């Protein structure tokens, strides 16, 4: 994973130097901004690191490397990244704008859960997009889980969600993952639809998680697009996709701090197994090297 993120290779050269000087700080800040930490967070990290370097009176870049890992891990660990899936069934709504990889993420998430021997049922409730039902069904099949499809074209999404949860309760399924619409004619309409799905599900059981899928390659623009979901959908966790082969890893910290919502899953490739739980320590080790 580390080899695919350009930040780690840039930092490696920087930390192999003989001393810490002003060039070190300038290049470190440039590397952080280039990795989409954003100018404000990059500046805060540099200020924190300068203070630590002064406090310990070190000029060894190896110490700076360790301190950078500590700073990033501390900031990423402020929120609880654990998936809350203890309810039975644990119902997870997956939201996000079209094009971020929402449908593929659902398949990968189902596969991720199956590796822990959890039984999973997927609900294809994005009935506004004809292709979405077939796409989510294909990914569910790859993950080895069943899917509840609309019984007729254009069926009300909330009724599909209801049928999915109903079937899960009846058959003893542990985790339900429900796909939702990424776009309607108006944002208000979309939030109303999500609200309706939530109300219908909550008549049967609690909702365990509302996961918002964000595309790392779109960075801050993607966050702006997703703001309506953050404000109106009761999002409990973030899923960052398409981290593979990009310099956008800093977006992970940036988005968590800007939204106050923890990252719970990260996707690092196109394969069915390329979605993992988010662990700050592991993430930072791979990011910084």
Secondary structure as GFF3:
##gff-version 3
##sequence-region A 1 289
A	DSSP	three_ten_helix	2	4	.	.	.	ID=ss1
A	DSSP	alpha_helix	6	15	.	.	.	ID=ss2
A	DSSP	alpha_helix	22	34	.	.	.	ID=ss3
A	DSSP	alpha_helix	39	56	.	.	.	ID=ss4
A	DSSP	alpha_helix	61	76	.	.	.	ID=ss5
A	DSSP	beta_strand	90	95	.	.	.	ID=ss6
A	DSSP	alpha_helix	102	114	.	.	.	ID=ss7
A	DSSP	beta_strand	120	124	.	.	.	ID=ss8
A	DSSP	alpha_helix	130	143	.	.	.	ID=ss9
A	DSSP	beta_strand	146	148	.	.	.	ID=ss10
A	DSSP	alpha_helix	157	171	.	.	.	ID=ss11
A	DSSP	beta_strand	175	179	.	.	.	ID=ss12
A	DSSP	alpha_helix	187	202	.	.	.	ID=ss13
A	DSSP	beta_strand	207	215	.	.	.	ID=ss14
A	DSSP	three_ten_helix	216	218	.	.	.	ID=ss15
A	DSSP	alpha_helix	219	232	.	.	.	ID=ss16
A	DSSP	beta_strand	237	241	.	.	.	ID=ss17
A	DSSP	alpha_helix	251	259	.	.	.	ID=ss18
A	DSSP	beta_strand	263	267	.	.	.	ID=ss19
A	DSSP	beta_strand	275	277	.	.	.	ID=ss20
A	DSSP	alpha_helix	280	288	.	.	.	ID=ss21
###
